[in-house]
Amino acid sequence: MSLHEAHTTKPALDREELRDVIDLALWAGQLLLQHGADTDRVERTVHLIGTSLGAAWLDILVSPNALVVTTSSGEEFRTKVRRVVTLGVNMAIVAQINDLSHRIVDGELDRFQTRAELIRISNMRPFYNRWLVIVAVGLACAGFSRLFGGDWAVFGVTAAAAGVATFVRQEMLKRHFNPFLIVVLTAFTAGAIASTATIFRLSPQPQHALAAAVLLLVPGVHLINSLQDMLRGHMVTGMVRGLTGAVISLCIALGLLIAMQLLGVTGL
């Protein structure tokens, strides 16, 4: 059976059913784009969900801050836009949406069950206690300080700096601060605490604490997605993600610079 025949043999949806299908597909795509999925994954998932729920076809446009989808079924067609208000990273939600799309394709979920699942995913709480995250991030950054050549004094200072900076970041995220301001203030906090290794001469190589304490802020997902998008022809989204990663990197440098200037630390 040809692709066209497969589309035309689907039972036609009425206007309200088609509206519901496009809402569900857009919602899933919005969650993916907001939480770190690359453009190809967003397009593929939105198309799979829409067609598996009964639409004949979907045309999808992914931009850095919006999703536009046109879908058709029989004589009906709908076009809708959904804004994407943030670009963060939450791979747990990306994984949940990926699993949801496979369940829909396998026929396990109808429109009503899909909506219930999307509500559940949207309201997901973090898997890990915030204090566990603080300790884990502190130890991870401290581990990098050892890889850079730092001693155990640097390890301890880095763990404290990254842990406190993570706490500050969590508090600002809860209060919905500007994302770039959050990066600057988090880097400043980490840099100020890591500078104690230099001020109190705790180690012959205190600069490793400064370098490692801000690694929690490195925009790796943005930069990787930027390269993937541009290689696959999504130039606008790829360039915006790359620019976002570059601005975040500049904010990290600014926060560190302010901390070092205020405390009189040099030699990073």
Backbone as numpy.savetxt, mean C-alpha at the origin, in Angstrom:
# Nx Ny Nz CAx CAy CAz Cx Cy Cz
-15.74 -22.70 -28.46 -16.60 -21.51 -28.46 -15.71 -20.26 -28.46
-16.02 -19.31 -29.34 -15.22 -18.09 -29.40 -15.51 -17.19 -28.22
-14.61 -16.19 -28.00 -14.78 -15.25 -26.89 -16.09 -14.47 -27.05
-16.39 -14.05 -28.29 -17.63 -13.30 -28.53 -18.85 -14.15 -28.22
-18.81 -15.42 -28.63 -19.96 -16.30 -28.37 -20.15 -16.52 -26.87
-19.02 -16.64 -26.14 -19.12 -16.82 -24.70 -19.80 -15.63 -24.05
-19.51 -14.45 -24.55 -20.11 -13.24 -23.98 -21.60 -13.18 -24.28
-21.97 -13.51 -25.51 -23.36 -13.34 -25.92 -24.26 -14.44 -25.36
-23.69 -15.56 -24.92 -24.54 -16.62 -24.37 -24.84 -16.42 -22.89
-24.22 -15.44 -22.25 -24.53 -15.17 -20.84 -25.93 -14.60 -20.72
-26.68 -14.98 -19.70 -27.98 -14.34 -19.47 -27.79 -12.85 -19.22
-28.60 -12.03 -19.86 -28.48 -10.58 -19.73 -28.92 -10.13 -18.34
-28.19 -9.21 -17.77 -28.55 -8.61 -16.49 -29.43 -7.40 -16.73
-30.36 -7.14 -15.82 -31.14 -5.90 -15.94 -30.30 -4.74 -15.40
-30.87 -3.53 -15.47 -30.10 -2.33 -15.14 -29.62 -2.33 -13.69
-30.46 -2.73 -12.76 -30.09 -2.72 -11.35 -29.06 -3.80 -11.04
-29.20 -4.97 -11.66 -28.21 -6.03 -11.45 -26.85 -5.60 -11.98
-26.85 -4.96 -13.14 -25.60 -4.50 -13.73 -24.96 -3.40 -12.86
-25.80 -2.53 -12.30 -25.30 -1.49 -11.40 -24.63 -2.12 -10.19
-25.24 -3.17 -9.65 -24.68 -3.85 -8.49 -23.35 -4.51 -8.83
-23.27 -5.14 -9.99 -22.04 -5.82 -10.40 -20.90 -4.81 -10.55
-21.17 -3.68 -11.19 -20.09 -2.71 -11.39 -19.66 -2.09 -10.07
-20.60 -1.91 -9.13 -20.25 -1.40 -7.81 -19.32 -2.35 -7.08
-19.63 -3.64 -7.13 -18.81 -4.64 -6.44 -17.42 -4.74 -7.06
-17.35 -4.74 -8.39 -16.05 -4.84 -9.07 -15.20 -3.60 -8.77
-15.83 -2.43 -8.80 -15.10 -1.19 -8.50 -14.61 -1.16 -7.06
-15.44 -1.62 -6.15 -15.07 -1.63 -4.75 -13.83 -2.50 -4.52
-13.83 -3.68 -5.12 -12.66 -4.55 -5.01 -11.42 -3.89 -5.61
-11.58 -3.27 -6.77 -10.45 -2.59 -7.40 -9.93 -1.44 -6.57
-10.84 -0.69 -5.95 -10.44 0.42 -5.09 -9.60 -0.08 -3.91
-10.05 -1.16 -3.28 -9.30 -1.71 -2.15 -7.90 -2.17 -2.58
-7.81 -2.79 -3.74 -6.51 -3.22 -4.23 -5.58 -2.04 -4.49
-6.10 -1.02 -5.17 -5.26 0.13 -5.53 -4.83 0.91 -4.29
-5.72 1.00 -3.30 -5.40 1.74 -2.08 -4.36 1.04 -1.22
-4.22 -0.28 -1.39 -3.39 -1.02 -0.45 -2.18 -1.69 -1.09
-1.76 -1.21 -2.26 -0.46 -1.61 -2.76 -0.41 -2.57 -3.92
-1.54 -2.86 -4.58 -1.52 -3.76 -5.73 -1.05 -3.01 -6.97
-0.37 -3.71 -7.87 0.03 -3.08 -9.12 -1.15 -2.98 -10.07
-1.01 -2.17 -11.12 -2.12 -1.86 -12.01 -2.64 -3.09 -12.73
-1.75 -3.98 -13.16 -2.20 -5.19 -13.85 -3.10 -6.05 -12.97
-2.72 -6.18 -11.71 -3.54 -6.97 -10.78 -4.91 -6.32 -10.59
-4.95 -5.00 -10.48 -6.22 -4.30 -10.32 -7.12 -4.55 -11.52
-6.59 -4.36 -12.72 -7.39 -4.55 -13.93 -7.89 -5.99 -14.03
-7.00 -6.94 -13.80 -7.37 -8.35 -13.94 -8.44 -8.75 -12.93
-8.30 -8.29 -11.69 -9.25 -8.66 -10.65 -10.61 -8.03 -10.88
-10.62 -6.76 -11.24 -11.90 -6.08 -11.52 -12.63 -6.78 -12.66
-11.89 -7.14 -13.71 -12.51 -7.82 -14.86 -13.03 -9.20 -14.47
-12.24 -9.96 -13.72 -12.68 -11.30 -13.31 -13.94 -11.24 -12.45
-13.97 -10.32 -11.50 -15.14 -10.23 -10.62 -16.37 -9.82 -11.41
-16.22 -8.81 -12.27 -17.37 -8.33 -13.04 -17.94 -9.38 -13.97
-17.07 -10.06 -14.70 -17.57 -11.05 -15.67 -18.08 -12.30 -14.95
-17.47 -12.66 -13.83 -17.92 -13.84 -13.10 -19.27 -13.62 -12.42
-19.59 -12.37 -12.13 -20.89 -12.05 -11.53 -21.98 -11.80 -12.57
-21.64 -11.94 -13.86 -22.68 -11.89 -14.87 -22.54 -10.86 -15.96
-21.63 -9.89 -15.81 -21.45 -8.90 -16.87 -20.80 -9.54 -18.08
-21.12 -9.03 -19.27 -20.54 -9.59 -20.49 -19.09 -9.17 -20.67
-18.80 -7.92 -20.32 -17.44 -7.41 -20.53 -17.24 -6.17 -19.67
-15.98 -5.89 -19.33 -15.65 -4.66 -18.62 -14.44 -4.00 -19.27
-14.53 -2.71 -19.50 -13.38 -1.90 -19.91 -12.96 -1.08 -18.70
-11.68 -1.15 -18.36 -11.20 -0.61 -17.08 -10.07 0.37 -17.34
-10.18 1.53 -16.70 -9.10 2.52 -16.73 -8.64 2.76 -15.30
-7.37 2.49 -15.05 -6.79 2.70 -13.72 -5.92 3.95 -13.78
-6.23 4.92 -12.95 -5.39 6.12 -12.81 -4.88 6.17 -11.38
-3.94 7.05 -11.08 -3.38 7.08 -9.72 -4.40 7.37 -8.63
-5.48 8.09 -8.95 -6.44 8.44 -7.89 -7.89 8.14 -8.25
-8.10 7.27 -9.24 -9.47 6.92 -9.60 -9.49 5.65 -10.44
-10.64 4.97 -10.39 -10.92 3.82 -11.25 -12.14 4.15 -12.09
-12.07 3.91 -13.38 -13.20 4.12 -14.28 -13.50 2.79 -14.96
-14.75 2.36 -14.87 -15.13 1.07 -15.45 -16.41 1.23 -16.25
-16.41 0.70 -17.46 -17.62 0.58 -18.27 -17.92 -0.90 -18.44
-19.15 -1.30 -18.12 -19.54 -2.71 -18.24 -20.82 -2.82 -19.04
-21.00 -3.98 -19.65 -22.19 -4.18 -20.49 -22.75 -5.57 -20.27
-24.06 -5.68 -20.54 -24.74 -6.97 -20.49 -26.01 -6.83 -21.32
-26.10 -7.62 -22.38 -27.24 -7.49 -23.27 -27.29 -6.10 -23.89
-28.42 -5.40 -23.72 -28.56 -4.05 -24.25 -28.19 -2.98 -23.22
-27.86 -3.39 -22.01 -27.55 -2.44 -20.94 -26.05 -2.21 -20.83
-25.68 -0.99 -20.49 -24.29 -0.72 -20.14 -24.25 0.37 -19.08
-23.22 0.34 -18.28 -23.05 1.33 -17.21 -21.59 1.76 -17.16
-21.36 3.03 -16.87 -20.02 3.55 -16.63 -20.01 4.22 -15.27
-19.03 3.86 -14.43 -18.94 4.44 -13.10 -17.48 4.76 -12.77
-17.34 5.73 -11.88 -16.02 6.16 -11.43 -15.98 6.03 -9.91
-14.87 5.56 -9.40 -14.68 5.51 -7.94 -13.32 6.12 -7.61
-13.32 7.08 -6.71 -12.08 7.74 -6.31 -11.25 6.85 -5.40
-9.94 6.99 -5.52 -9.00 6.30 -4.63 -8.32 7.38 -3.79
-8.64 7.41 -2.51 -8.25 8.56 -1.69 -6.86 8.41 -1.07
-6.36 7.19 -0.92 -5.04 6.99 -0.33 -4.28 5.93 -1.12
-2.97 5.99 -1.04 -2.12 4.95 -1.63 -1.20 4.43 -0.52
-1.63 3.39 0.15 -0.86 2.81 1.24 -0.42 1.40 0.89
-0.05 0.65 1.92 0.39 -0.73 1.73 -0.24 -1.59 2.80
-1.04 -2.58 2.37 -1.59 -3.58 3.28 -1.78 -4.86 2.49
-0.76 -5.69 2.51 -0.78 -6.90 1.70 -1.80 -7.91 2.19
-2.24 -7.79 3.44 -3.28 -8.69 3.94 -4.58 -8.45 3.17
-4.92 -7.18 2.94 -6.14 -6.88 2.19 -5.98 -7.28 0.73
-4.82 -7.06 0.14 -4.58 -7.48 -1.25 -4.77 -8.99 -1.37
-4.24 -9.75 -0.43 -4.37 -11.21 -0.45 -5.83 -11.63 -0.28
-6.57 -10.94 0.58 -7.98 -11.27 0.79 -8.80 -11.02 -0.48
-8.55 -9.92 -1.15 -9.27 -9.62 -2.40 -8.90 -10.63 -3.48
-7.65 -11.01 -3.54 -7.22 -12.02 -4.51 -7.94 -13.34 -4.27
-8.03 -13.76 -3.01 -8.75 -14.98 -2.67 -10.24 -14.85 -2.99
-10.80 -13.68 -2.69 -12.22 -13.45 -2.99 -12.50 -13.58 -4.48
-11.63 -13.03 -5.32 -11.86 -13.10 -6.76 -11.85 -14.55 -7.25
-10.98 -15.39 -6.69 -10.94 -16.79 -7.10 -12.21 -17.53 -6.67
-12.70 -17.19 -5.49 -13.94 -17.83 -5.02 -15.13 -17.42 -5.90
-15.14 -16.17 -6.36 -16.22 -15.73 -7.24 -16.12 -16.44 -8.59
-14.91 -16.53 -9.13 -14.71 -17.21 -10.41 -15.15 -18.67 -10.32
-14.90 -19.31 -9.18 -15.29 -20.71 -8.99 -16.77 -20.88 -8.71
-17.52 -19.79 -8.65 -18.96 -19.87 -8.45 -19.39 -20.07 -7.01
-18.50 -19.84 -6.05 -18.84 -20.05 -4.64 -19.67 -18.90 -4.06
-19.57 -17.70 -4.67 -20.22 -16.53 -4.10 -21.10 -15.84 -5.14
-22.29 -15.40 -4.72 -23.12 -14.57 -5.59 -22.89 -13.10 -5.24
-23.70 -12.22 -5.83 -23.51 -10.78 -5.59 -23.68 -10.41 -4.12
-24.66 -10.98 -3.48 -24.96 -10.62 -2.09 -23.87 -11.11 -1.14
-23.37 -12.31 -1.38 -22.28 -12.83 -0.56 -20.99 -12.06 -0.82
-20.79 -11.65 -2.07 -19.61 -10.86 -2.40 -19.62 -9.52 -1.66
-20.78 -8.88 -1.60 -20.88 -7.61 -0.88 -20.57 -7.80 0.60
-21.09 -8.87 1.19 -20.81 -9.14 2.59 -19.31 -9.35 2.82
-18.66 -10.06 1.90 -17.22 -10.30 2.03 -16.43 -9.00 1.88
-16.83 -8.12 0.96 -16.13 -6.85 0.79 -16.28 -5.96 2.02
-17.47 -6.00 2.64 -17.65 -5.26 3.89 -16.71 -5.79 4.96
-16.61 -7.11 5.05 -15.72 -7.72 6.05 -14.27 -7.32 5.80
-13.84 -7.38 4.55 -12.46 -7.05 4.22 -12.17 -5.57 4.49
-13.13 -4.71 4.15 -12.94 -3.27 4.38 -12.79 -2.94 5.85
-13.42 -3.75 6.71 -13.39 -3.49 8.15 -12.37 -4.35 8.89
-11.48 -4.98 8.13 -10.47 -5.84 8.75 -9.59 -5.06 9.72
-9.38 -5.63 10.87 -8.44 -5.06 11.83 -7.05 -5.64 11.56
-6.00 -4.93 11.97 -4.64 -5.47 11.78 -4.49 -6.84 12.43
-3.74 -7.72 11.76 -3.53 -9.06 12.28 -2.73 -9.06 13.58
-1.83 -8.08 13.72 -0.89 -8.11 14.83 -1.13 -6.94 15.78
-0.94 -7.19 17.07 -1.02 -6.16 18.08 0.00 -5.05 17.78
-0.40 -3.79 18.02 0.47 -2.67 17.66 1.81 -2.72 18.39
1.83 -3.24 19.63 3.07 -3.30 20.38 4.00 -4.37 19.82
3.42 -5.43 19.30 4.23 -6.44 18.63 4.86 -5.85 17.37
4.10 -5.04 16.64 4.62 -4.39 15.44 5.77 -3.46 15.81
5.61 -2.68 16.88 6.65 -1.76 17.31 7.94 -2.51 17.63
7.82 -3.60 18.40 9.00 -4.40 18.76 9.62 -5.03 17.51
8.79 -5.57 16.63 9.31 -6.24 15.43 10.03 -5.26 14.51
9.45 -4.08 14.31 10.09 -3.08 13.45 11.40 -2.62 14.07
11.39 -2.39 15.39 12.63 -1.99 16.05 13.73 -3.01 15.88
13.40 -4.28 16.07 14.40 -5.34 15.93 14.86 -5.50 14.48
13.92 -5.33 13.54 14.29 -5.46 12.13 15.29 -4.38 11.73
15.01 -3.13 12.10 15.94 -2.04 11.78 17.27 -2.22 12.50
17.20 -2.69 13.74 18.42 -2.94 14.49 19.25 -4.05 13.83
18.55 -5.05 13.30 19.25 -6.11 12.58 20.01 -5.57 11.38
19.40 -4.62 10.67 20.09 -4.00 9.53 21.32 -3.22 10.00
21.22 -2.60 11.18 22.39 -1.86 11.68 23.58 -2.80 11.88
23.30 -4.02 12.31 24.37 -5.00 12.45 24.92 -5.42 11.09
24.01 -5.57 10.12 24.47 -5.92 8.77 25.33 -4.81 8.18
25.04 -3.56 8.55 25.84 -2.43 8.06 27.21 -2.37 8.72
27.39 -3.13 9.80 28.68 -3.13 10.49 28.66 -2.53 11.86
27.48 -2.18 12.38 27.38 -1.58 13.70 27.59 -2.61 14.80
27.94 -2.11 15.98 28.14 -3.00 17.13 26.84 -3.12 17.92
26.93 -3.76 19.10 25.71 -3.99 19.88 25.14 -2.71 20.47
25.99 -1.73 20.74 25.48 -0.44 21.21 24.62 0.21 20.13
25.10 0.16 18.90 24.33 0.69 17.78 23.04 -0.10 17.60
23.12 -1.41 17.78 21.92 -2.26 17.70 20.85 -1.78 18.67
21.24 -1.54 19.95 20.27 -1.12 20.95 19.68 0.25 20.65
20.53 1.20 20.25 20.04 2.55 19.93 19.10 2.51 18.73
19.46 1.73 17.73 18.62 1.63 16.53 17.27 1.02 16.86
17.27 -0.04 17.68 16.00 -0.68 18.07 15.10 0.31 18.79
15.67 1.10 19.71 14.88 2.09 20.43 14.37 3.18 19.49
15.23 3.67 18.61 14.85 4.75 17.70 13.74 4.31 16.75
13.90 3.14 16.15 12.90 2.66 15.19 11.59 2.31 15.90
11.67 1.74 17.10 10.46 1.41 17.85 9.66 2.64 18.22
10.33 3.65 18.78 9.63 4.89 19.14 9.08 5.58 17.89
9.85 5.58 16.82 9.39 6.21 15.57 8.15 5.50 15.04
8.11 4.19 15.16 6.93 3.44 14.73 5.71 3.81 15.56
5.90 3.96 16.86 4.80 4.40 17.73 4.30 5.77 17.31
5.20 6.71 17.06 4.82 8.05 16.63 4.06 7.98 15.30
4.55 7.16 14.40 3.88 7.00 13.10 2.47 6.46 13.27
2.29 5.45 14.12 0.97 4.89 14.36 0.01 5.94 14.91
0.48 6.75 15.84 -0.37 7.77 16.44 -0.78 8.82 15.40
0.12 9.21 14.54 -0.21 10.21 13.51 -1.15 9.62 12.46
-0.97 8.35 12.12 -1.89 7.70 11.19 -3.31 7.66 11.76
-3.44 7.39 13.06 -4.75 7.37 13.70 -5.43 8.73 13.62
-4.64 9.80 13.63 -5.18 11.15 13.61 -5.23 11.74 12.20
-4.93 10.91 11.19 -5.09 11.27 9.78 -4.25 12.50 9.40
-3.00 12.52 9.85 -2.08 13.56 9.42 -1.78 13.40 7.93
-1.27 14.48 7.33 -0.81 14.40 5.94 0.26 13.31 5.83
0.18 12.42 4.84 1.12 11.28 4.78 2.58 11.71 4.66
2.85 12.79 3.95 4.24 13.24 3.81 4.75 13.87 5.11
3.88 14.57 5.82 4.26 15.11 7.12 4.56 13.98 8.10
3.78 12.90 8.00 4.04 11.73 8.86 5.45 11.19 8.62
5.85 11.11 7.37 7.19 10.60 7.05 8.26 11.52 7.63
8.09 12.83 7.46 9.08 13.79 7.97 9.21 13.67 9.49
8.08 13.67 10.19 8.11 13.63 11.65 8.61 12.28 12.18
8.27 11.19 11.48 8.77 9.87 11.90 10.28 9.80 11.70
10.76 10.29 10.56 12.21 10.29 10.32 12.93 11.19 11.31
12.30 12.32 11.65 12.89 13.21 12.65 13.01 12.50 14.00
11.95 11.81 14.41 11.97 11.09 15.70 13.06 10.03 15.71
13.10 9.22 14.64 14.11 8.17 14.56 15.52 8.76 14.55
15.70 9.84 13.79 17.01 10.47 13.70 17.46 11.09 15.00
16.51 11.72 15.72 16.86 12.36 16.99 17.33 11.32 18.01
16.61 10.20 18.09 16.99 9.18 19.07 18.28 8.47 18.63
18.40 8.19 17.33 19.61 7.51 16.84 20.84 8.40 17.00
20.66 9.72 17.02 21.79 10.64 17.18 22.46 10.51 18.54
21.77 9.92 19.51 22.39 9.76 20.84 23.63 8.88 20.78
23.68 7.99 19.79 24.88 7.15 19.65 26.10 8.00 19.35
25.91 9.11 18.63 27.01 10.04 18.34 27.26 10.99 19.49
26.18 11.55 20.05 26.31 12.55 21.11 27.02 11.98 22.33
26.65 10.76 22.71 27.24 10.15 23.91 28.40 9.20 23.58
28.80 9.17 22.29 29.95 8.37 21.86 29.83 6.91 22.31
28.67 6.35 21.99 28.40 4.98 22.40 29.11 3.95 21.53
29.54 4.38 20.36 30.12 3.43 19.41 31.11 4.16 18.50
32.12 3.47 18.01 33.02 4.09 17.05 32.37 4.31 15.67
31.24 3.68 15.42 30.54 3.84 14.14 29.06 4.19 14.38
28.78 5.33 14.99 27.40 5.69 15.35 26.52 6.01 14.15
27.14 6.31 13.01 26.34 6.67 11.83 25.45 5.53 11.34
25.80 4.29 11.70 24.97 3.15 11.27 23.59 3.19 11.93
23.51 3.74 13.12 22.22 3.86 13.80 21.32 4.84 13.05
21.87 5.95 12.60 21.09 6.93 11.84 20.58 6.34 10.53
21.44 5.60 9.85 21.06 5.03 8.55 20.00 3.95 8.70
20.12 3.11 9.73 19.21 1.97 9.87 17.88 2.33 10.52
17.85 3.37 11.34 16.64 3.68 12.12 15.48 4.14 11.26
15.76 4.62 10.04 14.68 5.13 9.17 14.29 4.15 8.08
14.84 2.94 8.11 14.53 1.98 7.05 13.06 1.57 7.05
12.36 1.73 8.17 10.93 1.41 8.22 10.12 2.27 7.28
10.68 3.40 6.84 9.95 4.35 5.99 10.25 4.19 4.50
11.19 3.34 4.14 11.60 3.21 2.73 10.40 2.76 1.88
10.07 3.51 0.82 8.86 3.21 0.02 9.09 2.12 -1.01
9.45 0.93 -0.56 9.79 -0.14 -1.49 8.64 -0.56 -2.39
7.42 -0.69 -1.84 6.28 -1.14 -2.64 5.96 -0.13 -3.73
5.98 1.16 -3.41 5.71 2.20 -4.41 6.72 2.13 -5.55
7.99 1.97 -5.22 9.02 1.96 -6.26 8.95 0.71 -7.11
8.69 -0.45 -6.49 8.57 -1.69 -7.26 7.35 -1.64 -8.17
6.20 -1.19 -7.64 5.00 -1.08 -8.46 5.18 -0.07 -9.59
5.92 0.99 -9.31 6.20 1.98 -10.36 6.93 1.35 -11.53
7.97 0.58 -11.23 8.73 -0.07 -12.29 7.88 -1.09 -13.03
7.11 -1.90 -12.30 6.25 -2.89 -12.93 5.23 -2.23 -13.86
4.60 -1.16 -13.37 3.59 -0.49 -14.18 4.18 0.08 -15.47
5.33 0.73 -15.37 5.92 1.32 -16.56 6.38 0.25 -17.56
6.91 -0.86 -17.05 7.33 -1.93 -17.94 6.15 -2.57 -18.67
4.96 -2.53 -18.05 3.77 -3.12 -18.66 2.91 -2.10 -19.39
3.43 -0.88 -19.56 2.74 0.11 -20.38 1.81 1.05 -19.65
1.71 0.94 -18.32 0.85 1.85 -17.54 1.70 3.04 -17.12
2.01 3.90 -18.08 3.02 4.92 -17.86 2.60 5.97 -16.84
1.36 6.45 -16.92 0.93 7.52 -16.01 0.95 7.04 -14.56
0.30 5.90 -14.31 0.27 5.37 -12.96 1.67 5.04 -12.47
2.49 4.48 -13.34 3.85 4.14 -12.95 4.67 5.37 -12.59
4.55 6.43 -13.38 5.32 7.64 -13.09 4.85 8.30 -11.81
3.54 8.30 -11.57 3.02 8.90 -10.33 3.50 8.11 -9.12
3.48 6.79 -9.22 3.97 5.99 -8.10 5.46 6.20 -7.88
6.21 6.31 -8.96 7.64 6.58 -8.82 7.90 7.94 -8.19
7.11 8.94 -8.60 7.25 10.27 -8.01 6.88 10.25 -6.53
5.82 9.49 -6.19 5.44 9.36 -4.78 6.57 8.76 -3.97
7.20 7.71 -4.50 8.33 7.10 -3.81 9.49 8.07 -3.65
9.74 8.88 -4.68 10.82 9.86 -4.61 10.54 10.93 -3.57
9.29 11.41 -3.51 8.93 12.43 -2.52 9.04 11.86 -1.11
8.61 10.61 -0.91 8.75 9.98 0.40 10.23 9.90 0.79
11.08 9.55 -0.16 12.52 9.47 0.12 13.07 10.84 0.51
12.62 11.89 -0.17 13.05 13.25 0.18 12.56 13.64 1.58
11.34 13.20 1.91 10.80 13.49 3.25 11.61 12.79 4.34
12.06 11.56 4.05 12.93 10.86 5.00 14.22 11.65 5.21
14.81 12.09 4.10 16.05 12.86 4.19 15.83 14.17 4.94
14.70 14.82 4.71 14.42 16.09 5.39 14.28 15.89 6.90
13.54 14.85 7.30 13.38 14.58 8.72 14.72 14.30 9.40
15.56 13.49 8.74 16.88 13.20 9.29 17.74 14.46 9.36
17.69 15.28 8.31 18.49 16.49 8.28 18.12 17.44 9.42
16.82 17.60 9.64 16.37 18.48 10.73 16.88 17.97 12.07
16.74 16.67 12.31 17.20 16.09 13.57 18.70 16.28 13.75
19.48 16.04 12.70 20.93 16.15 12.80 21.38 17.59 13.00
20.69 18.52 12.32 21.04 19.93 12.47 20.73 20.44 13.87
19.57 20.04 14.39 19.18 20.50 15.73 20.09 19.95 16.81
20.58 18.73 16.62 21.42 18.08 17.63 22.92 18.22 17.34
23.23 18.86 16.23 24.64 19.10 15.89 25.41 17.86 15.50
24.72 16.91 14.89 25.35 15.66 14.50 25.74 15.73 13.03
26.93 15.27 12.68 27.38 15.25 11.29 27.95 13.87 10.98
28.23 13.68 9.69 28.98 12.48 9.31 28.17 11.27 8.95
26.88 11.45 8.52 26.09 10.28 8.12 26.64 9.70 6.83
